[in-house]
Structure formats: structure tokens, C-alpha cells
Amino acid sequence: MADGKTHAAGTRTLAMFLFVGQITNGIHQGYPLQTIFFSSLTLSIGALGGLFLTPDLDVDIGSDSEDEVREISPLGANLWWIYWFPYRKLIPHRSPLSHWPVIGTLGRLLYLSIAYWILLAVAYFLNSTALGILQQAGIGLLEFPYFYIAVVGLASADTLHFLMDQRIFHKIFRQRRWVPQQQTWWGKAFARNQG
Ligand SMILES: [Zn+2]
């Protein structure tokens, strides 16, 4: 029930904590400095991926995810909105499929991979060189250990999102923006808790 801005602030804060936490952990475990730095960076980049691959991609009117993409590219934001259109329509807002930890993250990664499968199918019929490159890229990604570190970061951001959507979160943090469900008409009109 936290809104998009609150979720985004939570995700950014988490990314920072993960970075510092992983550096501390790595030093404590005695890993080489280079490994510590790159694993911490990957973990927090994975968490920041939660700004784009947010569980709220299931919101019918669209989510803050498009705003994040728009800061990089306005055209990209439109394409991103279209790409996630079926996801928004198929999955009800805050369904376990989009919002539950791990399940939601893996579901979105699978959905994101549809683009790859389409490219693969096109290349299969049109261009064998491109097909080979795409296959190598796919296998390379799955064999790249840092990919899984990034996925853990992303799953952490999604888990935080899930927790922030719980009523208890607002009770603990007494979030000022939060408006209870059963409200007066003016409360409803100005409710900002669509996240
Ligand atoms: Zn949500």
C-alpha cells in the first residue's frame, strides 16, 4: 500500500545497504578485494533493477517503472509500457504471481525472457549466424555467476516491496501518506496509496 515513490525510496535505500553489507561481509570472509567490490556492486545493481522490474508492473494503469525508464529514454518508456501490457492485464494487482517473494521475481524474469525467445524464433527461420550468437549469449548469461548475484539483489528488492505493501509496515513506520481503506470521501479522493 506504499505508493510508487515510497517503494522506489525503499529500493534505493536497500541497494545502498546491500552494497555496504556485502563489502563488510566480504572483508570479514577474507575474499579478494576485487571479488568483494564486483559482487557488492552486482548485488546492489540487481536491487536497483527492482525500480524497473517492480511487482507493481501488474497495476492496470501502469506503474512508476515507466517513469524510471522515461528518465533514460522517452521512446523506451512507451515500448516498456506496451511490453508489459499483457502482464498488467493477465495478473490482478497484488496477486501472489506478481507480489509474493521469489515467485514474483522469477515470474517477471520469465516474462522478460519472452523477448529473447521471440528473437530466437525469428533468427531460427531467418539467420543462422544470429541464431548462434543469440544461443551463445543466452548460455553465457546462465553460466555467468554474477547473473545470479544480481537476481538475489532483485529478489531482495521485491521482498522489501512485498513487506512494504503489508498493513503492519505502515503501523510500524506510521507512514504519513498512508490512508486506511475505509475512509471518508475526501480521504479516498486524496488517497495516494495505489502502490
Ligand atoms: Zn505493490
Residues whose N, C-alpha, C, O or C-beta is under 5 A from the ligand:
A	BS01	ZN	P55 D56 D165 G195
